[in-house]
Amino acid sequence: MIRASELKKGEAVKIDGDPCIVESITVQTPGARGAVTLYKIRFRNALTKRKADRTFRGDDVLDEADMARRPVQILYGDATGFTFMDLEDYSQFTLTKDDLENEWPYLTEGQEGLSALIADGRVIGLELPLLIPLTIVETRPSMKGGSVTARTKPAVLSTGLVVQVPEYLATGEAVRVDTRSGLYVSKA
């Protein structure tokens, strides 16, 4: 059992009997006295991949889903999906681009630090680390003295993801990206 106020992104809970993964949490604190803080939570059903929004009070209790996390590594991928290897029993499985809708922009071949979410003996999702290093493949030329200002410029990363980076960064440099928000964090 877990309280709605303690939920975090990526946690697995049961909604209407199905395992669901928390995608985002919005906290609404009313201004009136005696009013209750509300938590608007977006879930993705792990079996059907449908999204659902629910609003809970902070002290509402949800059942935790019976899911296992196992370390995996990407073996190879193409335009339709990626093939993974379970690092505990060395079995392989493939997830399609539709299965990896939110994770797709952060995945590269040979990547480690990933976890597969398993329910009822079936892989239902993928959990990413908080920060992923990616290489800049295209951006405007760096500006001399650009580090003094807080201005940014768009950069295309090795996976095709476009993020705003500081002006002083150039093509070929590695950066760390936050997988929760999709924003540049630091130089890698």
Buried (B, 14 or more C-beta within 10 A) or exposed (E): EBBBBEBEBBBBBBBEEBBBBBBEBEEEEEEEEEEBBBBEBBBBBBEEEEEBEBEBEBEBEBEEBEBEBBBBBBEEBEEEBBBBBBBEEEEEBBBEEEBBEBBBBBBBEEBEEBBBBBBEEEBBBBBBEEBBBBBBEEBEEBBEEBEEEEEBBEBBBEBEBEBEBBBBBBBEBEBBBBBEEEEBBEEE
